[in-house]
């Protein structure tokens, strides 16, 4: 085989490999960006929920300081957490 023909075959094959690897990396990067978007949405949801729970805990502490520790306060706190969870589930199902 001629040396120039060997070089042409090498460059064609290496060009095809570079194009295929480039396409593969582009697909992988698109998937990574989509996953990062989902992670961002999830972290925002967790942050919002943490703020709500923090507000409930502040309310619980205020009731306990005012009236002393009563089981009713803990029950009210648990009820608010359960109600918020069921409302979020209903919204996500719709």
One Martini backbone bead per residue (centre of mass of N, CA, C, O) as a GRO file, in nm:
protein
   94
    1UNK     BB    1   0.099   0.035   0.019
    2UNK     BB    2   0.069   0.351   0.010
    3UNK     BB    3   0.156   0.612   0.209
    4UNK     BB    4  -0.072   0.809   0.132
    5UNK     BB    5  -0.304   0.607   0.176
    6UNK     BB    6  -0.249   0.560   0.473
    7UNK     BB    7  -0.292   0.852   0.562
    8UNK     BB    8  -0.584   0.879   0.462
    9UNK     BB    9  -0.702   0.654   0.637
   10UNK     BB   10  -0.617   0.768   0.908
   11UNK     BB   11  -0.767   1.046   0.884
   12UNK     BB   12  -1.049   0.932   0.846
   13UNK     BB   13  -1.067   0.765   1.103
   14UNK     BB   14  -0.994   0.992   1.307
   15UNK     BB   15  -1.227   1.179   1.227
   16UNK     BB   16  -1.457   0.986   1.301
   17UNK     BB   17  -1.380   0.957   1.597
   18UNK     BB   18  -1.404   1.255   1.674
   19UNK     BB   19  -1.703   1.285   1.596
   20UNK     BB   20  -1.819   1.063   1.781
   21UNK     BB   21  -1.708   1.175   2.047
   22UNK     BB   22  -1.845   1.452   2.024
   23UNK     BB   23  -2.135   1.347   2.024
   24UNK     BB   24  -2.121   1.197   2.290
   25UNK     BB   25  -2.042   1.444   2.468
   26UNK     BB   26  -2.292   1.610   2.402
   27UNK     BB   27  -2.498   1.416   2.521
   28UNK     BB   28  -2.381   1.410   2.806
   29UNK     BB   29  -2.404   1.718   2.864
   30UNK     BB   30  -2.708   1.737   2.835
   31UNK     BB   31  -2.774   1.541   3.065
   32UNK     BB   32  -2.629   1.697   3.289
   33UNK     BB   33  -2.798   1.959   3.266
   34UNK     BB   34  -3.067   1.825   3.334
   35UNK     BB   35  -2.987   1.718   3.611
   36UNK     BB   36  -2.917   1.998   3.731
   37UNK     BB   37  -3.205   2.105   3.707
   38UNK     BB   38  -3.335   1.899   3.899
   39UNK     BB   39  -3.161   1.969   4.144
   40UNK     BB   40  -3.253   2.262   4.167
   41UNK     BB   41  -3.552   2.202   4.217
   42UNK     BB   42  -3.508   2.026   4.469
   43UNK     BB   43  -3.361   2.240   4.644
   44UNK     BB   44  -3.597   2.438   4.647
   45UNK     BB   45  -3.803   2.255   4.783
   46UNK     BB   46  -3.639   2.198   5.038
   47UNK     BB   47  -3.612   2.492   5.126
   48UNK     BB   48  -3.915   2.553   5.155
   49UNK     BB   49  -3.973   2.330   5.363
   50UNK     BB   50  -3.774   2.427   5.579
   51UNK     BB   51  -3.914   2.697   5.630
   52UNK     BB   52  -4.183   2.577   5.725
   53UNK     BB   53  -4.070   2.411   5.962
   54UNK     BB   54  -3.940   2.646   6.108
   55UNK     BB   55  -4.207   2.797   6.160
   56UNK     BB   56  -4.336   2.570   6.327
   57UNK     BB   57  -4.121   2.565   6.550
   58UNK     BB   58  -4.159   2.853   6.642
   59UNK     BB   59  -4.453   2.818   6.721
   60UNK     BB   60  -4.411   2.593   6.928
   61UNK     BB   61  -4.222   2.752   7.116
   62UNK     BB   62  -4.422   2.977   7.180
   63UNK     BB   63  -4.639   2.796   7.313
   64UNK     BB   64  -4.455   2.678   7.533
   65UNK     BB   65  -4.376   2.947   7.670
   66UNK     BB   66  -4.665   3.044   7.733
   67UNK     BB   67  -4.809   2.740   7.837
   68UNK     BB   68  -4.637   2.517   7.812
   69UNK     BB   69  -4.615   2.182   7.814
   70UNK     BB   70  -4.814   2.027   7.557
   71UNK     BB   71  -4.954   1.787   7.367
   72UNK     BB   72  -5.114   1.978   7.180
   73UNK     BB   73  -4.869   2.113   7.042
   74UNK     BB   74  -4.755   1.864   6.909
   75UNK     BB   75  -5.011   1.790   6.751
   76UNK     BB   76  -5.026   2.052   6.586
   77UNK     BB   77  -4.752   2.017   6.450
   78UNK     BB   78  -4.810   1.743   6.311
   79UNK     BB   79  -5.058   1.838   6.155
   80UNK     BB   80  -4.914   2.050   5.979
   81UNK     BB   81  -4.723   1.851   5.840
   82UNK     BB   82  -4.938   1.663   5.717
   83UNK     BB   83  -5.097   1.872   5.557
   84UNK     BB   84  -4.864   1.964   5.376
   85UNK     BB   85  -4.805   1.688   5.247
   86UNK     BB   86  -5.088   1.640   5.119
   87UNK     BB   87  -5.097   1.894   4.945
   88UNK     BB   88  -4.843   1.830   4.775
   89UNK     BB   89  -4.946   1.561   4.658
   90UNK     BB   90  -5.196   1.674   4.516
   91UNK     BB   91  -5.042   1.873   4.332
   92UNK     BB   92  -4.856   1.657   4.191
   93UNK     BB   93  -5.097   1.483   4.071
   94UNK     BB   94  -5.224   1.733   3.896
   0.00000   0.00000   0.00000
